[in-house]
Amino acid sequence: MDTSQQIDGRPKVKQLDKRPKILCIDDDPAIATAIAIRLRPYNVDVVSAFFGAQGIWLAVTEEPDVIITDMRMPQGEGRHVVECLQERADTCDIPVIVLTGIRDANTELRMRALGVKWYFHKPLHFDTLRDALTKIIDLQPAPSPSPA
């Protein structure tokens, strides 16, 4: 494992033996699909959850390298998701990016107090999300398929 770069005092892990995994938690399938499609050119796996409780479960079982979550969702809104992840030893170190339509400054402050480093508003230009992801994971282009 190459830990030559630092992120917030923690090493940025370059994945040598597995593809980085991104968990996207959003009740809007169009958002989750758009993120997965925009990340196809990169050597990453994207796992989607469509409500908060499912996202928490997948965070535990899939062990993602980063989580992108919405705030307003059924069965566990974003704040609850982040609080649950912070309480668990096996998920508390997973970086969380909030991607939401909520433009309330107090909500953003509460999420940052819970450890969220990136809080973005929808709609978001993909380059901004990609730049945040590159600070967490090694976002390399996917290998081109070899000609038959």
Secondary structure, DSSP 4 states (H G I P E B T S, - for coil): -EEEEEETTEEEEE-SSS--EEEEE-S-HHHHHHHHHHTTTBS-EEEEESSHHHHHHHHHHH--SEEEE-SS-SSS-HHHHHHHHHH-TTTTTS-EEEEES---HHHHHHHHHTT--EEEESS--HHHHHHHHHTTS--PBPPPPPP-
